[in-house]
Amino acid sequence: MVLLVWFALANSTSVTVDYFGYHAHSRVITVIAVSALLGAIGGFLIGWRGRQRGGGSRRR
């Protein structure tokens, strides 16, 4: 918990994010957290779709 608070305080600098013509001002920690969340959701959905198609089971 202490490391998480330290990490958030160390990355509290404001940055400009440009994404396909959309400009936003946000703190670095927010950009990192949103990117990690979107990556986790994307990874879950890709893995879930693979399991739905039967690609996740390995038989010997």
C-alpha positions in Angstrom: 0.0 0.0 0.0 2.9 2.4 0.8 4.5 1.7 -2.6 1.2 2.4 -4.4 0.9 5.8 -2.6 4.5 6.6 -3.4 4.1 5.6 -7.0 1.0 7.8 -7.3 2.7 10.8 -5.7 5.8 10.3 -7.9 3.7 10.3 -11.1 1.4 13.2 -10.3 2.8 15.4 -13.1 0.2 16.7 -15.5 0.6 15.6 -19.1 -1.3 16.2 -22.4 -2.7 13.1 -24.0 -3.3 13.2 -27.8 -5.4 10.3 -29.1 -6.8 10.5 -32.7 -7.3 14.2 -32.5 -8.7 14.2 -28.9 -6.6 16.2 -26.5 -6.8 15.7 -22.7 -4.9 16.9 -19.7 -4.4 14.3 -17.1 -1.9 13.1 -14.4 0.6 10.4 -15.4 -0.8 8.0 -12.8 -4.3 8.3 -14.3 -2.9 7.6 -17.8 -1.0 4.5 -16.5 -4.1 3.2 -14.6 -6.5 3.7 -17.5 -4.0 2.0 -19.9 -3.5 -0.9 -17.6 -7.3 -1.3 -17.1 -8.0 -1.2 -20.9 -5.1 -3.7 -21.5 -6.5 -6.1 -18.8 -10.0 -5.9 -20.3 -8.7 -6.4 -23.8 -6.6 -9.4 -22.7 -9.5 -10.9 -20.9 -11.8 -10.5 -23.9 -9.3 -12.1 -26.3 -8.7 -15.0 -23.9 -12.4 -15.4 -23.3 -13.1 -15.5 -27.0 -10.4 -18.1 -27.6 -11.9 -20.3 -24.9 -15.4 -19.9 -26.5 -14.0 -21.2 -29.8 -12.3 -24.2 -28.1 -8.8 -22.9 -28.7 -8.0 -22.8 -25.0 -8.2 -26.6 -24.4 -5.0 -28.7 -24.9 -5.4 -32.4 -25.3 -2.7 -35.0 -25.5 
